[in-house]
Amino acid sequence: MTVVMTNDLIDGILDRFAVPQNYRNHVYRGLNYQLKLLGIDEVPNDIALAWALHDIGLFTAGWDYLGPSVKLVDELAGDYDIDDVGRVRQMVELHHKLRPCRDTWAESFRIADRIDVTRGGLAGGLDRAAVAEIVAAHPYAGFHGFLLRTAAGWAARHPLRPMPMMRW
């Protein structure tokens, strides 16, 4: 399976919101992990839209970003050939869920995001070589440091709700 380097839908959205390269790389690492988990090569628009928007609220709304990210799914889905907006919403809304999701795409999305956030430490069934190949193509570039700094700033201001994006 070839590593996906670009996708018009994803690039258009990320360009629109002028996100940093480290987030763009996170999106593409997650996308590639999910495709490997699903065993598919083609990128469905539903999955592309979910990856482009899943954390975009970090840049539009701050650390409590899931709601704003889901809202953008609803706003932008009509601009693309989306088969199932509800499924895209579910991938975005549940990607930090602690327990498994019933839907295959939502679950593989959740696992793929976890693979990236843990730098492959929780590889979700992917072998280390696959993770390394994807990271070589889309380097971390300080993404995890960005997450830690953003989380620390939020937690200092909201000590009783340090991780608002987590779901059971």
C-alpha positions as CSV (number, residue, x, y, z in Angstrom):
1,M,0.0,0.0,0.0
2,T,1.3,3.4,-1.0
3,V,1.4,6.2,1.5
4,V,-1.1,9.0,0.6
5,M,0.8,12.2,0.3
6,T,-1.9,14.6,-0.8
7,N,-5.7,14.8,-1.2
8,D,-7.5,17.6,-2.9
9,L,-10.4,17.7,-0.4
10,I,-8.0,17.6,2.6
11,D,-5.6,20.1,1.2
12,G,-8.3,22.6,0.2
13,I,-9.8,22.6,3.8
14,L,-6.4,22.8,5.5
15,D,-5.3,25.6,3.2
16,R,-8.6,27.4,3.9
17,F,-7.9,27.4,7.6
18,A,-4.1,28.0,7.2
19,V,-3.2,25.3,9.6
20,P,0.5,24.6,10.5
21,Q,2.5,21.9,8.8
22,N,2.6,19.8,11.9
23,Y,-1.2,19.5,12.0
24,R,-1.3,18.8,8.2
25,N,1.1,16.0,8.8
26,H,-1.0,14.6,11.7
27,V,-4.0,14.6,9.4
28,Y,-2.1,12.6,6.8
29,R,-0.6,10.2,9.3
30,G,-4.0,9.5,10.7
31,L,-5.5,9.1,7.3
32,N,-2.9,6.6,6.2
33,Y,-3.2,4.6,9.5
34,Q,-6.9,4.4,9.0
35,L,-6.6,3.3,5.4
36,K,-4.2,0.5,6.5
37,L,-6.5,-0.6,9.3
38,L,-9.4,-0.7,6.8
39,G,-7.3,-2.4,4.1
40,I,-8.3,0.1,1.5
41,D,-6.2,2.2,-1.0
42,E,-8.7,4.8,-2.2
43,V,-9.6,7.7,0.1
44,P,-13.4,8.0,0.4
45,N,-14.5,11.7,0.6
46,D,-16.3,10.9,3.9
47,I,-13.0,9.8,5.5
48,A,-11.1,12.7,3.9
49,L,-13.5,15.3,5.3
50,A,-13.4,13.7,8.7
51,W,-9.6,13.8,8.8
52,A,-9.5,17.4,7.5
53,L,-11.9,18.6,10.2
54,H,-11.5,16.3,13.2
55,D,-9.3,18.7,15.2
56,I,-9.7,21.9,13.1
57,G,-11.6,23.4,16.1
58,L,-8.2,23.7,17.8
59,F,-7.4,26.5,15.4
60,T,-10.9,28.0,15.2
61,A,-12.2,27.6,18.8
62,G,-9.4,26.4,21.2
63,W,-8.9,23.3,23.3
64,D,-12.6,22.6,23.7
65,Y,-12.8,21.9,20.0
66,L,-15.0,18.9,19.2
67,G,-18.3,20.8,19.0
68,P,-16.8,23.4,16.6
69,S,-15.2,20.7,14.5
70,V,-18.5,18.8,14.2
71,K,-20.3,22.0,13.3
72,L,-17.8,22.5,10.4
73,V,-18.6,19.0,9.2
74,D,-22.3,20.1,8.9
75,E,-21.4,23.4,7.2
76,L,-18.9,22.0,4.7
77,A,-20.3,18.5,3.8
78,G,-22.6,20.0,1.1
79,D,-19.5,21.3,-0.7
80,Y,-18.2,17.7,-1.2
81,D,-19.6,14.4,-2.4
82,I,-20.3,13.1,1.1
83,D,-22.3,9.8,1.2
84,D,-23.1,9.8,4.9
85,V,-22.8,13.1,6.9
86,G,-23.9,11.3,10.1
87,R,-21.0,8.9,9.7
88,V,-18.5,11.8,9.2
89,R,-19.9,13.5,12.3
90,Q,-19.5,10.3,14.2
91,M,-15.8,9.9,13.2
92,V,-15.1,13.4,14.3
93,E,-17.2,13.4,17.5
94,L,-16.1,10.0,18.8
95,H,-12.4,10.0,17.9
96,H,-11.4,10.6,21.5
97,K,-13.9,8.0,22.8
98,L,-12.3,5.7,25.4
99,R,-14.4,2.7,24.6
100,P,-14.7,1.1,21.2
101,C,-17.2,2.4,18.6
102,R,-19.6,0.1,16.8
103,D,-19.1,1.6,13.4
104,T,-16.1,0.2,11.5
105,W,-15.0,3.6,10.1
106,A,-15.5,5.4,13.4
107,E,-13.5,2.8,15.3
108,S,-10.7,2.7,12.8
109,F,-10.6,6.5,12.9
110,R,-10.4,6.4,16.7
111,I,-7.6,3.9,16.6
112,A,-5.7,5.7,13.9
113,D,-5.8,9.0,15.8
114,R,-4.6,7.1,19.0
115,I,-1.7,5.6,17.0
116,D,-0.6,9.0,16.0
117,V,-1.1,10.7,19.4
118,T,1.0,7.9,21.1
119,R,3.6,8.1,18.3
120,G,2.9,4.4,17.5
121,G,3.2,3.3,21.1
122,L,-0.4,2.0,20.9
123,A,-0.1,0.7,17.3
124,G,-3.6,-0.7,17.0
125,G,-2.5,-3.8,15.2
126,L,-0.3,-2.0,12.7
127,D,3.3,-3.2,12.5
128,R,6.1,-0.8,13.5
129,A,7.4,-0.8,9.9
130,A,4.1,0.6,8.6
131,V,4.0,3.3,11.3
132,A,7.7,4.2,10.5
133,E,7.0,4.4,6.8
134,I,4.1,6.8,7.3
135,V,6.0,9.0,9.9
136,A,8.9,9.2,7.4
137,A,6.5,10.5,4.8
138,H,4.7,12.9,7.2
139,P,7.1,13.8,10.1
140,Y,5.8,14.7,13.5
141,A,7.4,18.2,13.2
142,G,6.6,19.3,16.7
143,F,3.0,18.3,16.7
144,H,3.1,16.5,20.1
145,G,4.8,19.5,21.7
146,F,2.0,21.7,20.3
147,L,-0.6,19.4,21.9
148,L,1.2,19.5,25.2
149,R,1.6,23.3,25.3
150,T,-2.1,23.8,24.3
151,A,-3.3,21.3,26.9
152,A,-1.2,22.8,29.6
153,G,-2.6,26.3,28.9
154,W,-6.2,25.0,28.9
155,A,-5.7,23.0,32.1
156,A,-4.2,26.0,33.9
157,R,-7.4,27.9,33.2
158,H,-9.8,25.0,33.5
159,P,-8.4,22.7,36.2
160,L,-11.8,20.9,36.7
161,R,-12.1,20.1,33.0
162,P,-8.6,19.5,31.6
163,M,-9.6,17.2,28.7
164,P,-13.0,18.4,27.4
165,M,-12.7,16.4,24.2
166,M,-12.6,13.0,25.9
167,R,-15.7,10.8,25.6
168,W,-16.8,7.5,27.3
